[in-house]
Amino acid sequence: MELISIVAGVLLVLTWVAYPLLVSGLRGPRRAWTSESRWRATALVAAWDAGSVIGQRVRNLAEQSYPPELLRIYIASDGSTDATVSEALKAAPGRVTAKQFPRGGKSTTQNAAMAEISDEIIVLSDADADFAPDCVEQLLAPFSDPKVGCVTGTIIARDATRPLSKDQSLYWRFENWLRLCESDSGILITAAGACMAFRRELFKNLAPARGDDCMIPLDVALQGYRIVHAPRAIASDTFPSTLRGEVRARMRMTTRNLAGFLDRPALLNPFRYPGYALSLWLHKIFRWMTPFFAIALWLSSMAVPKPHLFLLMPQLAFVLLAMLGGLFAMRGRAAPRIAAVAFSFFVANVGFALGVVQWLAGKEITTYTNDRNTVPPAAGSAL
């Protein structure tokens, strides 16, 4: 039992403390990307029943600082039953292509749309995201380096006033910082589906139950190209504002991406791809395994003949803080910051655990609804 306690504790510290510090220390000098080169690009948004927000999304893309003659907007409707297509078309006449595809899930719809696109660079986003005015410009600048195959941007919370959304904003600040460290270290292997770009020639059709933010960077890396983080390519997004929505979003992400990583096992081999393997194991897989490490640590700490207080006290403190944060959340009130973070961490790990269990059960997620409480951005918002 003592050995289990030690191993579980080490894995938790390695995942959440040692790895971020290690990657931060490995960072090389950041390159200042120039935007002098120009490419023909298509901004592709796969949407389902997004009629209430798609007009503003199209206008936001049409108002980007990137030359309009070089940026096409393509809205791919995944079997929408509302006015998604018509609202997209009238939002920017002459600038947008909008097509209805049979309902098959986001990845299937993206594959169908990609078959009709031949521009050099593809910019991916979501229907309820919002780009800063120069976001596309910033996303495309790193492609001046011929070794760069995929670029991901910075995600911020659109509405961080609600308690759970506020905590998610804190998570994304940490995530954006960690991705920037990995980018500067040359080992970034993930991207944000709401704000990313890639070379069209590197695209491989996505399996229906796999996500673009997972599979596209993996395929780019396997073809010998780099993935980089562009910190000034800023996009706002709406995070789940309910416990149910947060758990379901984490569960879905874990199930789809864990299966996706195992579809590309070569990248998990530290002897073939040491940097990428380090990132995938410690940034992703071990993070999703956190709830199981924590349970093992708790049970083994309690089971030893003389429980070690230095192991039990931090765990007990976390549980009490998470419970306090949960009580505030159930009453719709803002909890003390440390309690809110503990509760948010607990909720996220419930989603991770359910996602791993769902993956072990062989369940695949092809189509899904938006669990976010969507708040359309104000017209003309510039972040």
LOKOLMI-71543 format. One record per residue: x, y, z of N, C-alpha, C, O in turn; residue in three letters. Coordinates in steps of 0.2 Angstrom, whole numbers, plus 5000, padded with zeros to 4 digits. Each point is the difference from the previous one (the first is absolute). Example, Ala and Ser with C-alpha at 12.3 -4.5 7.8 and 13.67 -1.06 7.14 Angstrom:
! LOKOLMI-71543
506649725039499650065000500450065000500549995003ALA;499350064993500450065001499650055003500350065001SER;
***
This chain:
! LOKOLMI-71543
500449945000499650065000500450065000499950054997MET;500749955007500450065000500350014993500150064998GLU;500149894998500250004993499550044996500250044996LEU;499249935005499450034995500050085002499950044996ILE;500149985010500050075002500550044997499950054998SER;500749925002500650044998499950004992500150064997ILE;499749895000500050004992499450054998500150044996VAL;499349965008499550044998500250075001499850054996ALA;500549975010500250065002500550034995499950064997GLY;500649905001500550024995499650024993500250054997VAL;499449915001499650014993499650065001500050044995LEU;499749985010499650065001500550065000499850054996LEU;500749955007500550055000500350014994500150064997VAL;500149894999500350004994499650034995500250044996LEU;499149945004499550034995499950075001500050044995THR;499949995011499750065001500550055003499950064999TRP;500749925003500550055002500749994996500250054997VAL;500149895003500649994997500050014993500550034997ALA;499049944999500050014993500050074998500450034996TYR;499150015007500050074998500650045001500350044996PRO;500049955010500750035001500549984996500450044997LEU;499649895001500549984995500050034993500550024997LEU;498949985001499950034993500150075000500350034995VAL;499550015011500250075000500850015000500250054997SER;500149905006500850015000500349984993500550024999GLY;499149944997500349984994499950054994500249994995LEU;499450065007499850054994500650034997500550035003ARG;499549974990500550044997499850074998499450025002GLY;501050024994499850074999499350004995500049964995PRO;499650085007499450004996500150044993500350055000ARG;499549924995500150044993499450054999499449995002ARG;500850074996499650054998499749994993500450014995ALA;499049965004499849994993499850064997499750055003TRP;500449954990499850064996499449984996499949944998THR;499750115000499449984996500050034993499550014997SER;501249995000500150034994499749954994499850024995GLU;500349925006499849954995499249995001499750015005SER;500049984989499349994999499849944997500349984995ARG;499249995008499749934997499350014999499650045003TRP;500149924992499349995000499849965005500249945001ARG;499350085003499849965006499250005000499650044997ALA;500249905006499249995001499950005007500349955004THR;499350094999499749995007499449955000499550024997ALA;500649925006499549955000499749995007500449995005LEU;499050024995499649995006499449944999499650014996VAL;500549945007499549955000499550015006500250015006ALA;499150004992499550025005499449965000499849974994ALA;499950025011499449965001499550055004500150025005TRP;499349994991499550045003500350075004499850015006ASP;500650024990500350065002499750074997500350055000ALA;499049944999499750064996500050065005500150064997GLY;500049945009499950065004500750035001500050065002SER;500649914996500650035001500450004994500550044999VAL;499349924995500450004995500150064996500550014997ILE;499050035003500150074996500550045003500450034996GLY;499749985011500550035003500749974999500550044999GLN;499549895001500649974998500350024993500650015000ARG;498949994995500250014994500350084999500550014997VAL;499150035006500250075000500750015003500450044998ARG;499749935008500650005003500649984996500550035000ASN;499449924996500549974996500150054994500650014997LEU;498950025000500050044995500350075001500350034996ALA;499849995011500350065002500749995002500350055003GLU;500049894996500749995002500450054996499950024994GLN;500749995009500550054996500349964994500350044996SER;499749905004500349964994499750024994499450015000TYR;500950004994499750034994499449954998500149945000PRO;499450104999499349964999500149964993499649955000PRO;500850074996500049964993500449945001500049954996GLU;500350045010500449945001499749955005500349955002LEU;499250075001499649975006499349984998499650044999LEU;500349895000499349984998499749975007500449985004ARG;499050034996499649985006499549944998499750014995ILE;500449935008499649944998499749985007500349985005TYR;499050024995499649975005499749944998499649994995ILE;500649955008499849934999499549985005500149995006ALA;499250014992499549985005499949935000499949964995SER;500250015012499949935001499349985001499849995006ASP;499850014989499349985000499650055004499549975004GLY;500650094996499750055005499250004998499849994994SER;499850025011499350004999499750075001499450014999THR;501150045001499750075001500350044994500149974995ASP;500050095006500150044994500850025000500250054998ALA;500249905004500750015000500350024993500450055000THR;499449924995500350014993499750074998500450044997VAL;499049975003499750074998500350065004500150054997SER;500049945009500250055004500850024999500250055000GLU;500249894998500750014998500050044994500450044999ALA;499249944996500050034993499950075000500350044996LEU;499249985008499850075000500450055004500050065000LYS;500549915004500450045005500550034996500350065002ALA;500049914993500550034996500049984992500449964998ALA;499150074999499949984993500650004996500350055000PRO;499849904996500650004996500749985003500549994997GLY;499550015010500649985003499949935003500649975002ARG;498850004998500049945004499749944996499550014996VAL;500749935004499749944998499749965005500349995005THR;499049994995499749975005499649944997499650014995ALA;500649935007499749944998499749955005500350005006LYS;499149974992499749955005500349934998499949984995GLN;500349995010500349935000499549965004499750025005PHE;500349914993499649965005500349995007500650015000PRO;499049995005500249995007500449945000499849944999ARG;500950075003500449955001500650015005500449965001GLY;499550105003500550025004500550054998500050014994GLY;500350035010500550054998500549974995500250044995LYS;500149915007500649984996499849974993500450024995SER;499149955005499749984993499850064996500250004994THR;499550055009499950064996500650044998500050024994THR;500549985010500650034998500349974995500350034995GLN;499749905005500349964994499750024993500350014995ASN;499049995006499650024993500250074998500150014994ALA;500050045011500150064998500750014997500250034995ALA;500349935008500750014998500149974993500450024996MET;499249935002500049984993499950054995500249994994ALA;499550075008499850054995500450065001500050054996GLU;500549955008500550055002500749994997500249955001ILE;500150104995500649994998500550055002500650004998SER;499250055006500450055002500649975004500049955003ASP;500650094998500649985003499949995007500349955003GLU;499450095001499950005007499349995002499650044997ILE;500249925008499450005002500050025008500449985004ILE;499150074997499950025007499449975003499450014997VAL;500649965008499549965003499750045006500450035004LEU;499049974997499750045006499349975001499849954997SER;499950075009499349985001499550064999500250055000ASP;499249935000499450044999499950065005499950054999ALA;500349935007499950055006500650035002500150025006ASP;500549974990500650035002500050074997499650024996ALA;500950025006500050074997500850025000500349995005ASP;499950034989500750024999500150075001499650044999PHE;501049975004500350075000500150034993500149954996ALA;499950115003500050034993500649974996499949994994PRO;500750005009500649984997500149925001500649984999ASP;498949995003500249935002500249954994500549975001CYS;499250044993500249964994500750024998500449964999VAL;499750115002500750024998500549975004500549984998GLU;499450025009500449975004500149925000500649975000GLN;498950004998500049934999500449984994500349955000LEU;499750094995500349984993500750025000500449974996LEU;499850085008500750025000500549955001500550004996ALA;499549955009500549955000500149954994500549975000PRO;499050034996500149964994500650034995500149974995PHE;500150095007500650024996500649955001500550004996SER;499549965009500549955001499749944997499549975002ASP;500950004993499749944996500049945004499749954998PRO;500650055008499949945005499450005004499949955003LYS;499850114997499450005004499449974997499850034994VAL;499849935008499449974997499450015003499550004997GLY;500550025010499450025003500150055005500550005004CYS;499050044997500150065005499350005004499550004998VAL;500650015009499450015004500150065004500550035001THR;498950005000500050075004499849995007500049955003GLY;499950115000499850015007499350005001499650054997THR;500149915007499350005002499950045006500349985005ILE;499250074995499850035007499349995000499649994996ILE;500150025011499350005001499650064998500350055001ALA;499249944995499650064998499650025006500050065001ARG;499749905003499650025006500349965006499849955002ASP;500650095002500349975006499850025006500350005005ALA;499050034995499750025006499749955004499950005006THR;499849944991499749955003500549965003500649994997ARG;499349985009500549975004500449944997500650004999PRO;499149954998500349954996500450024994500549984999LEU;499250074997500350034995500750035002500550004996SER;499450045009500650035003500649965001500650014999LYS;499249935005500549955001500349974994500649994999ASP;499050004996500249974993500550054997500549984997GLN;499450095004500450054997500749995003500550014997SER;499549985010500749995003500349944997500650004999LEU;499149945000500249944997500350024993500649984999TYR;499150064997500250014994500650055000500549994995TRP;499650055010500650045000500649965002500550014997ARG;499449945007500649955001500149964994500649994998PHE;498949994999500149954994500350044994500549984997GLU;499350095002500350044995500850015001500450004996ASN;499750015011500750015002500449934999500650014997TRP;499149945004500449934999500149994993500549974998LEU;499050044998500149994993500550054997500449974995ARG;499750095007500550044998500749975002500450014996LEU;499649975010500749975002500149944996500649994997CYS;499049975001500149944996500250024993500449974997GLU;499250085000500250034994500750024999500449994996SER;499850055010500750035000500549945001500650014998ASP;499249945004500449945001500049954994500449965000SER;499250054995500049964994499649945001500149954996GLY;499550045010499649945001499350015000499649955003ILE;500150104995499350015000499749954995500249994994LEU;499249985008499749944996499350015001499649954998ILE;500150105005499350015000499850074998500450044999THR;498949974999499850064998499350025003499749955002ALA;500050114997499450025002499550004994500250044995ALA;499349915004499650004994499650074999499850014994GLY;500150035011499750064999500450054997499850064997ALA;500949935002500550054998500649974997500549995004CYS;499549984990500649974998500050004992499550014997MET;501149985000500150004993500549954998500449985004ALA;499650004990500449944998500150014992499650024997PHE;500949955001500149994993499649954997499949945002ARG;499750084992499549964997500349934998499749955001ARG;500950054997500349944997500249955005500149944999GLU;499950085008500149955005499449975003500049965004LEU;499450064994499449975003499949934998500049984994PHE;499849985011499849934999499250005002499950035005LYS;499749934992499350005002500049975007500349965002ASN;499250075002499949995007499549945000499550004997LEU;500649965008499649945002499450045003500150055004ALA;499349924995499450035003500050025007499750055003PRO;500649905001500050015007500750035003500149995006ALA;500250054990500650035002500050084999499650024996ARG;500750015007500050085000500550034996500649975000GLY;499350094997500550034996500650035004500550004998ASP;499350025008500550035005500549955002500650025002ASP;499249924998500549945002500349974993500750005000CYS;499049984995500349964995500450054995500549974998MET;499350095001500350044995500750015002500549994996ILE;499750035010500750015002500449945000500650004999PRO;499049945003500449945000500249984993500649984999LEU;499050034996500249984993500550054997500449984996ASP;499550085006500550054998500749985003500550004996VAL;499649985010500649985003500349944997500650004999ALA;499049954999500249944997500350014993500449964997LEU;499450105000500250024993500650045001500350034995GLN;500049985011500650045001500050075000500550045000GLY;498949995002499950075001499950025007499849955004TYR;500350114998499950025006499350035002499750034995ARG;500149975011499450035002500250065005500449995004ILE;499450074995500250065004499450035003499450004997VAL;500750045008499550045004500150074998500650025001HIS;498950014997500150074998499650045005499450015000ALA;500950025006499750035005499650064999499550025003PRO;500650014991499650064998499549994996499650044998ARG;500349905000499449984996499449985005500049945003ALA;499650114999499549995006499349994997499850034996ILE;499949925008499349994998499749995007500249975005ALA;499250054995499549995006499649954999499749994994SER;500149975011499549945000499650005006500250035005ASP;499249944994499649995006500149935003499949954997THR;500350055010500149945003499349985004499650045001PHE;500449895000499449985004499950045006500550015004PRO;498950004998499850045006499649965005499850025005SER;500149914993499649965005500549945001500449984996THR;499549995010500449945002499949944995500549974998LEU;498950025000499849954995500450014993500349964997ARG;499750115001500350014994500850005000500349974995GLY;499950055011500849995001500249935000500549984997GLU;499149975007500249935000499949974993500549964998VAL;499050064999499949964993500550034995500349964996ARG;499950105004500550034996500749965001500349984995ALA;499950025011500649965002500049934998500549974998ARG;498950005004500049924998500049994992500449964998MET;499350084999500050004992500750014998500349964995ARG;500050095007500750024998500549945002500449984995MET;499549995011500549955002499949944995500549974998THR;498950015001499849944997500350004992500349964998THR;499550104999500250014993500850004999500349974996ARG;500050075009500750014999500449945002500649994997ASN;499249985008500449945002500049954995500549974998LEU;498950024999500049954994500450034994500349964997ALA;499750105002500450034995500749995001500449984995GLY;499950035011500749995001500249934999500649994997PHE;499049965005500249934999499949984993500249954998LEU;499550094997500049994993500650024997500249974995ASP;500350075009500650014997500549985005500450055003ARG;499749894999500449985005500850014999500350015005PRO;499950004989500750024999500250065004500650015003ALA;499050044998500150065003500149995008500250055003LEU;499549904999500149985008500649975001500249995006LEU;500249994989500649975001500650045002500250044995ASN;500149975011500550055001500649984997500550055000PRO;499649894997500749994996499950034993500550014997PHE;498949995001499950034993499950085000500350034996ARG;499349995008499850075001500050025007499550015003TYR;501150005000500150015007499650065002499750005006PRO;500350064991499750065002499349994999499650025005GLY;500149964990499349994999499749955005499550015003TYR;500949944998499749955005500050035007499549985004ALA;501050064998500050035006499450045001499650005005LEU;500250044990499450045000499449975000499550015004SER;500449934992499449965000499949975007499450005002LEU;501149975001499949965006499950055006499549985003TRP;500950074998499950045006499550064999499750015005LEU;500250014989499650065000499249974999499650035002HIS;500449914994499349984999499849945004499650005004LYS;500749944994499849945002500049995008499649985003ILE;501050045000500050005007499650055004499749995005PHE;500150074991499550045003499349975000499750015005ARG;500249964990499349965000500049955005499549985002TRP;501149995000500049955005500050025007500149965005MET;499950114996500150035006499549975005500249995006THR;499250014993499549975005500249935002499849995006PRO;500449974990500249935002500650005005500149975004PHE;500450084994500650015004499850025007500249985005PHE;499350074995499850035006499649955005500150005006ALA;499549964991499749955003500549955003499949985006ILE;500550004990500549955003500450035005500249965005ALA;500050104995500450035005499650015007500249985005LEU;499150044994499650005006499949935003500150005006TRP;499749954991499949945002500649965003500049985006LEU;500650034991500649975002500350045007500349975004SER;499650094996500250045006499649985006500250005005SER;499149994994499649985005500249935003499849985005MET;500449974990500149935001500649985004500149955003ALA;500450104997500649985003499949995008499650045002VAL;500849925001499950005007500050065004499650015005PRO;500950044993500050065003500050054995500550024997LYS;498950015002499950054994500550065001500050025005PRO;500250004989500550055000499650075000499750014995HIS;500450035010499650065001500250054994499650044997LEU;501049965001500350044995499749994993499950044996PHE;499849895003499749994994499250015001499750024995LEU;500049965011499350015001499850075001499450024997LEU;500950025006499850075001499950044994499550034999MET;500949974996499950044994499449974996499650044997PRO;500349895003499449984997499450025003499550014997GLN;500549985010499450025004499850084999499450024999LEU;501150025001499950074999499750014993499650044999ALA;500749934996499750004993499249985000499650044997PHE;500349915006499349975000499550055004499550024997VAL;500750015008499650055004499950064996499550035000LEU;501149994996499950064996499549994994499650044999LEU;500549904998499549984995499350005002499650024996ALA;500349955010499350005003499750075001499550024999MET;501050035004499850065001499850044993499550035000LEU;500949964995499950034994499349974997499750044997GLY;500249905004499449974997499450035004499550014996GLY;500550005010499450035004499950074997499450014999LEU;501150035000499950064997499750004993499550034998PHE;500749924998499849994993499349985000499650034996ALA;500149935009499349975000499650065002499450004998MET;500850055005499650065002500150064995499750055001ARG;500749934994500150064995500450065002499950054997GLY;500549945008500450055002500849994999500249944999ARG;500150115001500850004998500349975007499950045005ALA;500549914994500449975006500650045001500350034995ALA;500049965011500750035000500549974995499949944998PRO;500550105000500449984993500349935001499949964995ARG;500450025010500449945001499549945000500149954998ILE;499350065005499549955000499749994993499849944998ALA;500150124999499749994993500449964995499849964996ALA;500950065005500549964996500049935001500049954996VAL;500050035011500049935002499449964997500049954998ALA;499450095003499449964997500050004993499749954997PHE;500550104999500149994993500449954998499949964995SER;500750035009500549954998499649935001500149954997PHE;499550045009499749945001499549984995500049954997PHE;499650105000499549994995500449984994499749954996VAL;500850085002500449984994500249935000500049974995ALA;500250015011500349935001499449955000500249944998ASN;499250085004499549964999499949984993499849954998VAL;500250114998499949994992500649964998499949964995GLY;500750055007500649964997499949925002500049964996PHE;499750035010499949935002499549974996500149944998ALA;499350095001499549974996500249994993499849964996LEU;500650095001500349994993500449944999499949974996GLY;500550025009500549945000499549945000500249954997VAL;499450055008499549945001499649994993500049944998VAL;499850114999499650004994500549974994499749964996GLN;500950065004500549974995500149935001500049964996TRP;500150025011500149935001499449964998500149944998LEU;499350095002499449964999499950004992499649964998ALA;500950074998499950004993499550044997499950004994GLY;499950055010499550054997500350054996500550035002LYS;499249994992500350054996499550054999499449995000GLU;500850085000499650055000500150044993500550024998ILE;498949974998500150034993499650074999500350044998THR;499149965005499650065000499850025007500049965004THR;500050104997499850035007499850074999500150034995TYR;499549995011499750075000500550045004500449985003THR;499550094996500450045004499850015007499450015001ASN;501049975004499950015007500150065003499950015006ASP;500350044990500150075002499350045000499649994996ARG;500450065009499550045000500250064996500350055002ASN;499649954991500350044995499750075001499450025001THR;501150035000499950075000500350034994500650014999VAL;499050014996500350034994500450065001499850045005PRO;500849974992500350065001499750064998499650004995PRO;500550065008499750064998500350024993500549994998ALA;499050044998500250014993500650055000500050055004ALA;500549934992500650054999500549995006500450045000GLY;499549915004500549995006500749994997500149964995SER;500350075008500750004998500549975005500649995000ALA;499149985006500449975005500550055003500349985004LEU;
***
